Amino acid sequence: MNKLSLYKFVLMLIFGVFLTNCSTENAGQDFDIERASISVRFMDTPGGHEKVFIEVLDVQLLVIDDKIIPNCWLSLNAIDAGSNNLLDLTGDVETLLVDNLKIPTGTIYEIRLVLGENNSLLTNGETISLAMPSIYQEGLVIRDVNFLEANVDYELVLEFDVDQSILRTNTPNYIILKPVIRSKLEALRESI
């Protein structure tokens, strides 16, 4: 292979790596990438508890269907991250986690809701910490393949089922949080 061919090969390799990298570092920069707008709302189904506090840290989207590639989760940088009393989020009440964020178009393979460690249940006036299995330490993954089209506003609703998510054990004051969440992605309208 002559030097010119080697130079072209290395240049194409660097260009290919640049195009396939799904790091969030470049997510806000304006290249000639078609974009969609996404909002994420978080709500709960009514449950039989006094209060259930869940700490939401982030919402992320898997944008390349290969988890071996580093940084393939696109963070949506939740604006209302923190502890939420799920029982305040029933009926038509919800909290806005992401508001009209412009993101590149394409396929979303999975949605990940990243929860913190400050999760608790108030029952009979007593606050009990909720233990979360280690499988959820990186976040709760919702497998839901969707395609985002350019210039369309989308709304992603994450509905937490508190009654199915709280597992009581035979050990007093040891309650497990095994989140059950349904997701619904809806195209609202074309962006201007």
N, C-alpha and C positions, 0 to 999 in steps of 0.2 A: 504494500500500500504506500503510495507516494505521500509526500508531506501535504500537498493540497487536498488529497482525499481524506487524510487523517484529520486535517484542520476542519473540513466540512463535516465529517462524522462527529467530532467533538462538539462543534457548534450546534448541530442538529440535536445531539444528546442533551446539551444544556437547555436548548429551547424546548424540547419535549418534557424535561423535568419541570421547567417553569410552568408549562401549560397544565400539567397533570397535578401539580401541587395544590392541595385543597386547604392550605393553611389559612387561618382567619386573619393573618396579618394584612393581607391585601384585600380583604372583603370590603372595606370602605373606600378603596381607591377607585377612581373612574378610569377604567379601560373601556374598550368598545365591547362591553359585556352587556347582554340584555338582562334586565332586572325585573323582578316582581316585588310586590310589597306584601309583607306578612305581619299580622297581629296575632298575639297569642293570649287567650283568655283562660282563666283557671276557675273552676267552680266545683261544687260538691252536690251529691245526691243527699237528701235528708237522711239523717241517722238518729239512732237512739242514745246519744251521748250528750253530756252537758257541754263540753268543749273539747275540740281536738285541734291541737296546734301542729302544723307542718311547716318546716323551714325549707323554702324553695330557694335554691342558689342560682340555677340557670336552666335554660331550655336550649338544647342543641339538636342539630339535624345532621344525619349521616348522608353526605352528598356524593360519596363514591362507595360502591358496593364491594369494598375490599378493606377490611379493618387492619390489614397488615401495613397499609400505607399510613405513615404518621400524620397526625393532625387532620384527619378526614372528617372530624366532627366540627361543624360550623356553629360557633356559639352565637346565640341571638341576644346575648347580654341583657338578661331580664332586668327591666327597670323597676319592678315592684318586688324584687327579691326580698326574702326575709320570712319571718314567721307569720302564718295566716291561720286564723281560727276557721277551719273548714265549715263549721256549722253556721258561720256568718255568710257563707257563699252558697246559699241554697235558693231555689226559686229562680228569680231573675237577677239575683245578686251574684256578681263575679268580680274577680280582680284582673286587671290588665297587666300581663307580664311583659309583653312586647307590643309596641305601638307603631304600626306602619313602617317597619324596618325594610329598607331596600336590600334585597339579596339577589345573587345570580340565579337565573332560571335553570331548570333542569330537574332531575329526578331526586326525590327525597326517599331514601330507603328505610330509614328508621328515625324515630323521634326519641330523644333522651331527656327526661326530666331529672335534673340533678338536685338531690335533697341533701340538706345538712344534717347535723346530729341533734339539733335542738327540736325534737319532736316529742310531744307529750299529750296526755289525756287527762281531763279533769272529770273526776267521777266522785260523787258523794262529798264534794268539797275538797277532795285530795288530788293533788297533781302527781301523776305517775309518768315517768319517762318511758318512751316507747323504744324497744330494742328493734334494730333493723338488721336483717340477715346480711352477711357479708357480700352476698351476690348483688346487692343494691348499692354497694359503696360507691361505685363509679356513676350510678344513676339508674333510673328505671327506664328500660328500653321498651318502646312501643313499636312493634313491627307493622308499618303501614306505608306501603309504597304509593307515592303520589308524584305527579309531574306538575311543576310550576311553569306556567306560560308567561311570556314577556308581557309587561304592561298590564298585569291583572293584580287586583288587590285580593289577598287571601286572608281568611280568618281561621285559625286553628284553635279549637276549643278542647281543653283537657278537662275531663269530668272525673273527679276523684270519687270512688265509691267507698265511703268511710266505713260502713257496716261490714263489707267484705274485706276491708284492709286491716281491721283490728282483730287480732287473734289472741284470745285469752288462753292462758296456760294454767296448769294445776298449781304452779308456784305463785303465792300471793305477791301482788304488785309487780309481776313480770308479764308484761303484755308486749306482743310482737307486732310491729308494723310491717305488713307485707302488702305494699300498695297495689291496688287494682284501679287502673285508670283506663278510660275509654277516650279515644281521640276522634275528632271529626274536623276534616279540612274542607273548607267551603270557599269557592270563588265568589266574591261579592260583586265585583264590577270591574270594568276595564279602567286602568289608571289613565289620567290625562297626560 
